[in-house]
Amino acid sequence: VGALYLGLKYSSLEEQLLVQILKARGLPAMTKTGETGRMGTLVKMRILPEMLHWQWTRKVSRTLNPVFNETFIVPGFVHNKLRECTAHFVVLDFDHIQDNVYVIGEVFMPLSELRANRLEKIVKRVNPLSF
């Protein structure tokens, strides 16, 4: 269902997680006209299992290949949480005229795969919602 381009870095010195939501590519059209929604596509990010630190990107209108280039910081993130937490990204599409929200798909990124103090550039497939 497309791909999500991310950057993630855990800083052990600052005890924080840096999350970059860079862009998405090849998202499916969610309307009959072949566009995504009238208002646009955005990504919701949270840290599981505690559902910590909800963040939203800005909306990018009318494209199947949105560019976000947004960076979020999760402060107070201690190193031992890396092995038990997962970053969860949900790609959403909004149709403002009909007031509908469409879930395009989701991405899970286990934080145990990160190496401390190194920015990891990651491309993950956007999968249909798992529930």
N, C-alpha and C positions, 0 to 999 in steps of 0.2 A: 504494500500500500504506500510505497514511497520510502524515503530515508530522512533521518534527522541527523544533522551535523552538530556535534557538541565538543566542548573543551572542558575538562575537569582537572582540578589540582587541589590536593590537600596540602596545606602549609602546617607543618608540625610546630614551627616556631610561633606562629600566630594562632594556632589551634582554630583554623577556619577552613572551610571548603569553598572553593571558587567554582562556580558553574557558569559556563558560557553556552548560551543557546544561539548558535550561529545562523543556521538556515535549514530549510527542508527542501527536498527535491522530489519531483515525481508524485506529488499528492494527487489523489483522484478528484475529478470534478464532482461537486456535490449538488449542482443545480442542472436543470435541463439545458441551460445555455452553455454549459461547459466551464463556467467559472466556479470558483469557490463561492462562498456566500457574499452577499451584498456588502456586509461590513468587513469581512475578512477573516483571516486565519490567525490563530494565536496558540501559544503553548503554555500549559499550566504545569508547573514543576513542584514536587514535594519530596520530602525525604521519608521513607518508610523504615521501620514499621510504625513509628510514633506519629506519622503524618506531620512532621516538623516542617516549618519554614515554607509555607505556600508562597509561590511567586507566579506572576503572570507576565508574559511578554506583551508588548504592544501589539495591536492588530495590524496586519499587513493585508491590504485590500486586493481582491480580484487577481490572484495569481496562484498557480499550482506549484510555484517554486519560490516561496516567501523567504526573504532575508531579514533576520531579526538582529543579529550582532548585539546581543544583550548579555551582560554579565551580572550575576547575582552572587552575593557573599552569604554563607551560612556561618555566623560567628559562634564561638564557644563549642566547636566540634572537636572533641578529644579523639586521639588516635585510635583507641580501642573500639570506637563506634564504627570504624571503617568496615570491620569484618561482619558486623551485624546489620548494617543499613544498606538500603538500595535507593537510588534516585529514580523517581517515577515521573515520566513526562507524558502528558495527554495532549494530543494535537486536536484542536477544536476549530470549528468553522461556524461563524455567526451569519445569519440572514436577518438583518435588522428590520426589513419591511414586514416579514411574516413572523418576526420575533421567535425564530427557531434557532436552536443550538444543535449542531451535528458533531458527533464524535467521529473524527477521521480515524484515529487509532492511538496506540500507546507504545511507549518504550520503557523497558526496565534496564537500569545500569547498576549492577552490584558494585558497591564502593570498595569491596574487598579486592577488586581488580586494579585499583589505583596504587601507584607507588608514591610515597611521600615526597613532597617538594619537586614534583615534576608535572608539567602541564601535559596531559594526555589528550590528543585530538582523536575523536572517536566518531565513527559513522555507524548508526544503528538503524536497522529496518524498522519501520513503523508497522506494527502488527494490529490486526483488528482487536477491539476491546475484549478482554478475557472473561468478562462476566455477562 
